[in-house]
Amino acid sequence: MPSTLAWIDHQARYITASPSFLALLSRSADALHHQHLSDIHTPACAAQLQQQLARARDTGESETTLALFQHDTLYRCKIHWVAPLEHFVIAVSPSPQTAGERQQQLGRTTPLFKAALDEQITLAKRRGKQVALLSLEIMKLGWVEASYGAQASATVLSEVCERLSSSLREGDGLYRVDEETFVIQLNNISDAAAAVAVANRLLEKLFYGIRLERQALHLNVAVGVALAPSQASDAGELTGAAKQALQAVKRSNQSGVRLYDPARQRKALHLSDLSELLQPSFEHLSFRFRPLYGVRSHRMEAAQLIPMLRDTPCTGKDESQLQNLLSSDSLCQQYLAHMLNALQEPLTDLTHQKGFNGIIVRIPAMILEAPEFINHLRAHTQWPEAAKNLLFFEVDAVEIQEFEGLLFDLEALGFRIVINGFSEFQPSLQQIKELEPEMLKLEENLVQQMESHPQTRALLENITDMAHDLDIPLTADGVQSAGQRLQLAQQGVSLMQGDYFGGLLTNDLLIEQLILEKL
């Protein structure tokens, strides 16, 4: 990181500073001008700076290490005395701290940290490089203190800091966010592969046991990786993306590294964006039902719940509108509660409709990733068993890898599972057999491409064979023509949905349609 500069007069007052220095101070040039050191810095920092100014005036130059802008980061300060102009020039850059210094100075990241991170992202854009942020959590650190005491926890923390700092380059940043979480800033990174390689190296460093009371303590470490500007445009988005990647690793309860994937993990938003989106989004959120018709019965046997945001359906893989709505754990819980409340009445009404099997509700990954998902679901579904049996949860096949235990918990609560998304991931026959889903679903793009793409036809046949081998009903999404309906029926699909079978229905129209079909 290039040094940031400031100019100070012989009375220890700021004259001016570079934009990067101003960003670290969170001040404008006008606000800084003529301010004394004691007006800007802590008393201890200002006093030490004045000592260094005096030394520089005597010797021409001085150097020290200070927590100059914030308490959690040390900076190396080089001060030059320019005699002809009678002022000082101060150059500042992050200090390559020792492990002991890092442990003492590590603290919470602050708005000033984000200001400096924004500056690095801007610099990376100009250079065609990346800034990587690693969110690293030591998952046993709190347990160590509870089991062995504060001194043992301090010993482990010191060893962790030493191992992490010894693996970083000069100019990279190491910060402690809370008891168990660290943030590592990698500047001037070429691409995602380089950032992931560093994360894996850190993981390897922490893998070796730490000696504690004559035994080796092995830590579980999760690392989330995100990059800017390729995955995030500013510090707020970058920190949010790294956190989401970390949460994805923690779901497995195992050590590992995860690179942020915007397609599966929600994009971080500024707090100002959240405040604007929170209330209007739920005000305009409603639900409709897409009928699923039985191939043999020619009647509606189920329905898919479709979220409607500002009268626009959020369906299938196009969940971009839900990305903003579900941009935090608390919003995910609010959405889940809102959806379940909206379903309570129609599910109760539908228990009286013979031949109707249930409502399919798609659960995106951002909902599954939310903490306490199962507990929150349990608290909001104190329904009669007949109503609960009508609720199907649809998840993508790829989520079986990460949330298999959670899906078993859902089934234990009495809910049924529908598996979708086979074009992106194909679980093994054993995985499907153990989970025992109620249905397998062919997504819309498979249905649309089955006539023109040989690879799609082969995949569709594999899924069909698997469904038949396991005796699991097969349904298809996105059916738009009689030809597609006929072809899918010949392959053993038992339920279909799509524009061919009509538009979306309100709750009242859904009940009315079921009654009319029985007349």
PyMOL commands that set and color helices and strands:
alter all, ss='L'
color gray80, all
select helices_A, chain A and resi 19-25+29-32+37-40+43-59+99-105+111-127+141-148+150-166+192-207+235-250+271-283+320-325+329-350+365-368+373-379+385-388+399-412+429-435+444-449+454-470+482-490+499-501+507-518
alter helices_A, ss='H'
color red, helices_A
select strands_A, chain A and resi 4-9+14-17+61-66+75-82+87-94+130-138+173-176+181-189+210-212+215-217+221-228+256-259+285-294+300-309+312-313+358-362+391-396+416-420+439-442+474-476+495-496
alter strands_A, ss='S'
color yellow, strands_A
deselect
rebuild
show_as cartoon
